[in-house]
Amino acid sequence: MELRFGRIFTSGMILQRGKPVSIWGDGTPGTEVEVTFKEQSVSGKVSPDGHWLVRLNSLSSDGQGSDLCVRSGNEEQRLNDVMVGEVWICFGQSHIEMTLRWKIVELNGYDQQTISPATQKELLEELESVPSRIQMDSLFRYCRIELDGTVSWLSLTPETVPHWNIMGLELGLKLRRGLQIPVGIINLARGCSSLESWLPEDAFTLPCLADEKKEIQPFQAFFLAYSENRLSSQEISDGFTAYCKNPKRCQHSYLKNGKADPQAYTWLWQHMRVVSPTGNYDQVLRHFIPFAVRGLIWWQGETNYADQPRVYDQKLAHLVQVCRQLWAEPNLPFITILQGQRPQYSGLYEACRAQQFQAADSLPHFWLVNNLETPVAEVDMVHPVHEKMRVGNDTAELLLCCFYNSGRRGSGPLLEKAEFQDEKAVLTFRFGRKLITRSGQPPVGFELASADRKFHPAQAGINGNKVIIASPQVPAPRYARYLWSTTAYPDLVNEDDLTAFPFDTTLPVFQKNNSINRTLKQVKC
């Protein structure tokens, strides 16, 4: 077997600093391999199944590219311009996957049905001008694995920036400015992907995963046979028809006379491979394990909106645990983006983010990034442009605070305590130092309810890190909430201009002294 690196190792890549770094590949069984990088040289042996893995000691960043070399006998493979810096993996659905080029295509396509011509023109002008405004940066690199398994690492240039995911571009640019060392963003996300698609087959152990577990073998058999063109037309029809009839997949509109429409096969194939249980683990994630990274950033939810109540938080906690086991890092940082507000998903996004809050309260080394700032002109878009940009910025704020000692808050204000007294409610906020509104007007979006839990708009005023609210319609308030079931644009921020999180005190997680983002402090890297 030819000596080679694993598929994720290419010239121009970035290795994680401050941790042991696993390097692996294939070779002739029983032969010795030697890997050299900078001042290190480590040896190992190719296993009987043709795989080898060695581990470099913790690396430091010097901003210089070096050769990463593996030798075995007379064979040698060499990668050039390999750097050491900070590396983060982004995975989940299309919100985190969305590239600059893809967004421009959407703006010229179906976005025209949901935004005004003026908004479309402004957004196109902004995005199309990015390559001319971007500065070349050889220390900021982006990694992507394509559907065919090809892995590429790209340095930031005007020519490559259209391939960047919008959120990751904003995130990485801010990290580069703050750290002044190489930064690598690995984009593994797949549009429409389910949470279950990112789990390995042996991880389907929870009762709430029992239905998905039954789908694994049929999906894997169909996937392999279809990929190898071994199926008859009838078998192809049967496979896609069964997929369309699965109520969890929400693809019944592609049925025609009780069978999958052949004209939809291309879409159904794409959807099936990223939604079905184990799909993205087998095709994407497993290739990056145990590649050393600082942590994982997860933005996903819509495909799991059909889950039964109180199931998503169990699945999310399980995904976190599984990832930490796969990487053999019990404290591997896991960052989750809060579900945004979408009128088309009213009643669904609230339930999902309630479970995200629940997970954030119960899981260690798990942090939430707020996601409320979708401009009114973009709120009906599937992929709002400035939502992606703001999430990238705010994720960088959290990372710079938590891992890189920036000295800033790192989180938007979170409800710490709600006290109901007389005819008002006094709301105290964690990360709420110097609360203000950007408009300079009293904050809006607050509501009160009495014991009947029927909410009414409330007037609000700021006092330090507290907001005091009252409503003439609720003389005896028992519950409060903020921007919970509305698409109103947020205005309440802290001194670092980070937006206050939504909350609803009818939920148990907001009726106690919860732990959401409480451990947001400097973590030694």
C-alpha positions in Angstrom: 0.0 0.0 0.0 1.3 3.4 -0.9 2.5 5.6 1.9 0.2 8.6 2.4 -1.3 11.1 4.9 -4.9 10.9 5.9 -7.2 12.9 3.6 -7.5 15.9 5.9 -3.7 16.6 5.8 -2.7 18.9 2.9 -0.2 21.6 2.2 -1.2 24.9 3.7 -3.0 23.5 6.7 -2.9 24.7 10.3 -2.2 22.5 13.3 -3.5 23.3 16.8 -1.0 24.9 19.2 -0.7 23.9 22.9 -2.0 20.3 22.5 -0.5 17.0 21.4 -1.3 16.7 17.6 -2.2 13.3 16.1 -1.0 12.7 12.5 -2.2 9.7 10.6 -2.4 8.0 7.3 -1.9 4.7 5.4 1.0 2.5 4.5 2.3 -1.0 4.0 1.3 -3.2 7.0 4.2 -3.9 9.4 6.5 -1.1 8.2 7.9 1.7 10.3 7.0 5.3 9.6 8.7 8.4 10.8 6.9 11.8 10.9 9.0 15.0 11.2 7.7 18.6 11.8 9.8 21.6 12.9 12.1 20.2 15.6 10.2 17.0 16.3 10.5 13.5 14.9 8.2 10.7 16.0 8.0 7.1 14.8 5.3 4.5 14.6 4.3 1.3 12.9 1.7 0.6 10.3 -1.0 -1.7 11.7 -2.2 -4.9 10.0 -5.1 -3.0 8.4 -2.8 -0.6 6.8 -3.2 2.5 9.0 -0.6 4.4 11.1 -1.0 7.1 13.7 1.7 9.1 15.6 1.4 12.0 18.0 3.5 15.2 18.0 4.1 16.8 21.3 2.5 20.2 22.0 3.4 22.8 19.5 3.9 26.6 19.7 3.0 29.1 17.1 5.8 31.1 15.4 3.8 32.3 12.3 6.1 30.4 10.0 5.2 27.6 7.6 7.2 24.4 7.7 7.2 21.0 6.0 5.3 18.1 7.5 7.0 14.9 6.3 6.3 11.2 6.7 8.9 8.6 5.6 8.8 4.8 5.4 11.8 3.0 3.8 12.4 4.6 0.5 9.0 6.3 0.4 8.4 9.9 1.5 5.4 12.2 1.5 5.9 15.9 2.2 3.4 18.7 2.9 4.5 22.3 2.5 3.7 25.5 4.4 2.1 23.9 7.4 1.5 26.3 10.3 0.7 26.2 14.0 -2.1 28.3 15.5 -5.7 28.2 16.7 -8.1 25.8 15.0 -11.9 25.7 15.4 -14.4 23.3 13.8 -17.8 24.6 12.6 -20.5 22.1 12.0 -24.3 21.8 11.8 -26.8 23.1 9.2 -26.7 25.6 6.4 -26.7 28.7 8.7 -23.1 28.0 9.6 -22.2 26.4 6.2 -23.4 29.3 4.1 -20.6 30.6 1.9 -20.3 34.1 0.3 -20.7 32.6 -3.2 -23.7 30.5 -2.2 -25.5 33.5 -0.6 -25.0 35.6 -3.8 -26.7 32.8 -5.8 -29.6 32.8 -3.3 -30.0 36.6 -3.5 -30.3 36.3 -7.3 -32.8 33.4 -6.8 -35.5 32.6 -4.3 -34.5 35.4 -1.8 -36.3 37.7 -4.3 -39.6 36.2 -3.0 -39.0 37.4 0.6 -37.1 40.7 0.4 -37.7 44.0 -1.4 -35.8 44.9 -4.5 -34.0 47.6 -2.6 -32.8 45.2 0.1 -31.7 42.7 -2.5 -29.7 45.4 -4.3 -28.0 46.6 -1.1 -27.1 43.0 0.0 -25.7 42.1 -3.4 -23.6 45.2 -3.6 -22.2 44.5 -0.1 -21.4 40.9 -0.7 -20.1 41.3 -4.3 -17.7 44.0 -3.0 -16.1 41.7 -0.4 -13.3 40.4 -2.6 -12.3 43.9 -3.5 -12.3 45.0 0.1 -10.6 41.9 1.6 -6.9 42.0 2.4 -4.7 39.0 1.6 -3.8 37.1 4.8 -1.7 34.0 4.6 -2.1 33.4 8.4 -5.9 33.0 8.1 -6.9 29.7 6.5 -10.1 27.9 5.8 -10.7 24.1 5.4 -13.6 22.5 3.7 -14.5 18.9 2.9 -16.5 18.5 -0.3 -19.3 15.9 -1.0 -16.8 13.8 -2.9 -14.5 13.7 0.2 -11.9 16.2 -1.2 -10.3 18.3 1.5 -8.8 21.7 0.8 -7.1 24.4 2.9 -7.2 27.9 1.5 -5.4 31.0 2.5 -7.5 34.2 2.6 -7.2 36.1 -0.7 -9.7 38.1 -2.9 -9.9 35.0 -5.1 -10.6 32.5 -2.4 -12.9 34.5 -0.1 -16.1 33.6 -2.0 -15.6 30.0 -0.8 -15.5 31.0 2.9 -18.6 30.5 5.1 -19.9 34.0 6.0 -20.1 33.2 9.7 -16.6 31.7 9.8 -15.1 34.6 7.9 -16.3 37.1 10.4 -15.3 34.8 13.3 -11.8 34.2 11.9 -11.1 37.8 11.0 -11.9 39.0 14.5 -9.7 36.2 16.0 -6.9 37.1 13.7 -7.0 40.8 14.8 -7.2 39.8 18.4 -4.6 37.0 18.5 -2.1 38.0 15.8 -1.3 34.3 15.1 -2.4 31.8 12.5 -6.1 30.9 12.7 -7.8 28.0 11.0 -11.6 27.6 10.5 -12.7 24.1 9.5 -16.2 24.2 7.9 -17.8 20.7 8.1 -21.4 21.9 8.1 -24.1 20.4 5.7 -27.3 22.2 4.9 -30.5 20.5 6.2 -28.5 18.1 8.4 -30.1 16.5 11.4 -28.4 16.1 14.7 -28.6 12.3 14.3 -26.6 12.5 11.1 -23.5 13.5 13.0 -23.6 10.5 15.4 -21.7 7.2 14.8 -23.7 4.0 14.6 -22.7 2.8 18.0 -23.9 6.0 19.6 -27.6 5.3 19.1 -28.1 4.2 22.7 -30.7 6.6 24.0 -34.4 5.7 24.0 -35.2 8.9 22.1 -32.9 7.6 19.3 -34.6 4.3 18.9 -36.6 5.2 15.7 -33.5 6.7 14.0 -31.5 3.6 15.0 -33.9 1.5 12.9 -33.1 3.6 9.9 -29.4 3.2 9.9 -28.9 -0.2 8.2 -31.5 0.5 5.4 -29.9 3.9 4.8 -26.4 2.6 4.7 -27.3 -0.2 2.4 -29.1 2.1 0.0 -26.4 4.7 0.1 -23.6 2.3 -0.8 -25.6 0.5 -3.5 -26.8 3.8 -5.1 -23.3 5.3 -4.9 -22.0 2.3 -6.8 -24.8 2.3 -9.4 -25.9 -1.2 -8.3 -29.6 -0.6 -8.0 -32.4 -1.2 -10.6 -34.8 1.6 -11.4 -37.4 -0.1 -9.3 -35.1 -0.3 -6.3 -34.2 3.3 -6.7 -37.8 4.3 -6.8 -38.6 2.2 -3.7 -35.7 3.7 -1.7 -36.6 7.3 -2.4 -40.3 6.6 -2.0 -39.8 5.2 1.5 -37.7 8.2 2.3 -40.4 10.6 1.2 -43.0 8.7 3.3 -40.9 9.0 6.5 -42.8 11.8 8.4 -39.6 13.0 10.1 -38.0 13.8 6.8 -40.7 16.3 5.6 -40.3 15.3 2.0 -43.8 14.1 1.2 -44.3 16.9 -1.3 -42.0 15.0 -3.7 -44.4 12.1 -3.9 -46.3 11.8 -7.2 -49.0 9.2 -7.4 -47.7 7.6 -4.3 -44.1 7.3 -5.5 -41.1 9.6 -5.4 -41.0 11.9 -8.4 -37.9 10.9 -10.5 -37.3 14.6 -11.3 -36.7 15.0 -7.5 -34.1 12.2 -7.2 -31.1 14.6 -7.2 -32.5 16.7 -4.4 -33.7 13.6 -2.4 -30.3 12.0 -2.7 -28.6 15.2 -1.4 -31.2 15.5 1.4 -31.0 11.8 2.4 -27.2 11.7 2.7 -27.1 14.7 5.1 -30.2 14.0 7.1 -30.2 10.2 7.6 -28.7 8.9 10.8 -24.9 8.5 10.7 -24.7 10.2 7.2 -22.6 13.1 8.1 -20.5 11.2 10.6 -19.6 8.6 8.1 -19.0 11.0 5.2 -17.5 14.0 7.0 -16.8 14.0 10.8 -15.0 10.7 11.2 -12.2 11.9 8.8 -11.3 14.7 11.3 -11.1 12.5 14.4 -8.9 12.8 16.4 -7.4 15.9 14.7 -6.5 18.4 17.4 -8.6 21.5 17.6 -9.4 24.1 20.3 -13.1 23.3 20.2 -16.3 22.8 18.3 -18.9 25.3 17.2 -22.4 24.0 16.5 -25.3 25.7 14.7 -28.2 23.4 14.1 -31.9 23.0 14.9 -34.5 23.4 12.2 -34.3 19.8 10.9 -35.0 18.6 14.5 -38.0 20.9 15.0 -40.3 17.9 14.5 -38.8 16.1 17.6 -41.0 15.3 20.5 -41.0 17.8 23.4 -37.9 17.6 25.6 -36.0 15.4 23.2 -33.6 17.8 21.5 -31.8 18.7 24.7 -31.2 15.0 25.4 -29.8 14.5 21.9 -27.7 17.7 22.1 -26.2 16.6 25.4 -25.5 13.2 23.9 -23.8 14.7 20.9 -21.5 16.7 23.1 -20.7 13.6 25.2 -20.0 11.5 22.1 -17.8 14.2 20.5 -15.7 14.4 23.7 -15.4 10.6 23.8 -14.3 10.5 20.1 -11.7 13.2 20.6 -10.7 11.7 24.0 -11.1 15.1 25.6 -13.6 15.2 28.4 -13.6 19.0 28.5 -13.5 19.7 24.8 -15.2 23.1 24.5 -18.6 23.1 22.7 -20.1 26.3 21.5 -23.7 26.4 20.4 -25.5 29.2 18.5 -29.0 30.0 19.8 -31.8 29.4 17.3 -32.9 32.7 15.7 -36.3 34.1 15.3 -38.2 33.2 12.1 -41.9 34.0 11.5 -42.1 30.9 9.3 -41.1 28.8 12.3 -43.2 30.5 14.9 -43.9 28.1 17.8 -41.1 25.9 16.8 -37.9 27.9 17.3 -39.0 28.9 20.8 -39.3 25.2 21.9 -35.9 24.4 20.4 -34.0 27.2 22.0 -35.7 26.5 25.3 -33.9 23.1 25.1 -30.7 24.8 24.1 -30.9 26.9 27.3 -31.6 23.7 29.2 -28.5 22.0 27.8 -26.4 25.1 28.5 -27.5 25.0 32.1 -26.6 21.3 32.6 -23.5 20.7 30.5 -19.9 21.7 31.6 -17.6 23.5 29.1 -20.6 24.4 27.0 -21.5 28.0 26.0 -24.3 29.7 24.1 -23.9 32.5 21.6 -26.9 34.8 21.2 -28.7 35.1 17.9 -31.4 37.7 17.8 -30.0 40.4 15.5 -31.7 39.7 12.2 -32.6 43.0 10.6 -36.3 43.5 9.9 -35.7 43.7 6.2 -34.1 40.2 6.2 -36.2 38.4 8.8 -38.2 36.4 6.2 -35.1 35.2 4.4 -34.0 31.6 5.0 -30.4 32.7 5.4 -30.2 36.4 6.5 -26.9 37.9 5.6 -26.3 40.1 8.7 -27.4 37.4 11.1 -24.5 35.3 9.9 -22.1 38.3 10.2 -23.3 39.2 13.7 -23.1 35.6 14.9 -19.6 35.3 13.7 -18.7 38.5 15.5 -20.3 37.5 18.8 -18.8 34.0 18.7 -15.4 35.6 18.4 -16.2 37.8 21.4 -17.0 34.7 23.4 -13.9 32.9 22.3 -11.6 35.9 22.9 -13.0 36.3 26.4 -13.2 32.6 27.4 -10.0 31.2 25.8 -7.8 34.2 25.0 -8.1 36.6 27.9 -9.5 39.6 26.0 -10.9 41.3 29.2 -14.3 41.8 27.7 -17.6 40.3 28.8 -17.9 37.7 26.0 -21.6 37.2 26.4 -24.7 39.3 26.0 -26.8 40.0 29.2 -28.5 36.8 30.6 -31.3 36.8 33.0 -29.9 36.2 36.5 -32.9 36.7 38.6 -36.6 37.9 38.3 -38.2 39.4 41.4 -41.9 40.2 41.4 -43.0 42.9 43.8 -46.1 44.9 44.0 -47.1 45.7 40.4 -43.7 45.4 38.8 -40.8 43.0 38.1 -37.2 43.6 38.8 -34.9 41.7 36.4 -31.2 41.4 37.2 -28.8 40.4 34.4 -25.6 38.5 34.4 -23.1 40.2 32.0 -25.3 43.2 32.3 -22.8 45.9 33.3 -23.8 49.3 32.0 -27.0 48.2 30.3 -28.1 50.6 27.6 -30.2 50.6 24.5 -28.6 51.5 21.2 -31.4 53.8 20.4 -31.2 55.7 23.7 -34.9 55.0 24.2 -36.5 52.8 26.9 -36.0 49.1 26.1 -38.8 47.3 24.3 -39.8 43.6 23.8 -40.6 42.9 27.5 -43.8 41.2 28.6 -45.5 40.3 31.8 -48.1 37.8 32.8 -50.1 36.9 35.9 -50.8 33.4 37.1 -52.9 32.8 33.9 -49.7 33.0 31.9 -51.3 35.3 29.3 -48.6 37.8 28.4 -49.0 41.5 27.8 -46.6 44.2 26.7 -44.7 45.9 29.5 -43.0 49.3 29.9 -39.3 49.0 30.9 -36.6 51.2 32.4 -32.9 50.5 33.1 -31.3 50.8 36.5 -27.6 49.6 36.4 -27.6 46.0 35.6 -31.4 45.7 36.2 -34.4 46.3 34.1 -37.7 47.2 35.9 -40.9 46.4 34.0 -44.6 47.0 34.6 -47.8 46.7 32.7 -51.2 48.2 33.6 -52.8 45.1 32.2 -50.9 42.9 34.8 -51.4 44.3 38.3 -50.1 41.1 39.9 -47.2 39.8 37.7 -45.9 36.3 38.2 -44.0 35.8 34.9 -41.8 37.8 32.6 -40.3 37.3 29.2 -38.2 39.1 26.7 -38.2 38.8 22.9 -39.4 35.2 23.2 -42.2 34.9 20.6 -41.5 37.9 18.4 -39.3 39.0 15.6 -38.8 42.5 17.0 -35.3 43.8 16.6 -33.3 43.8 19.9 -32.0 47.0 21.4 -30.8 46.1 24.9 -27.0 45.6 25.1 -24.2 45.7 27.6 -21.1 47.8 27.6 -19.5 45.5 25.0 -22.5 46.0 22.7 -23.6 42.4 23.0 -27.3 41.8 22.8 -29.4 40.6 25.7 -30.5 37.0 25.5 -34.3 36.2 25.2 -35.9 34.5 28.2 -39.2 33.2 29.5 -39.7 32.7 33.2 -42.5 30.2 32.8 -39.6 27.8 31.9 -37.9 26.0 34.9 -34.4 26.9 33.6 -35.2 30.6 34.2 -36.9 30.1 37.6 -33.6 29.2 39.3 -30.0 30.4 39.6 -29.0 28.7 36.4 -25.4 28.1 35.1 -25.8 29.4 31.5 -22.5 30.9 30.4 -21.7 31.3 34.1 -18.2 29.7 33.6 -17.4 32.2 30.9 -14.0 33.2 32.1 -10.4 33.0 31.0 -9.5 29.4 30.2 -5.8 28.6 30.0 -4.9 27.6 26.4 
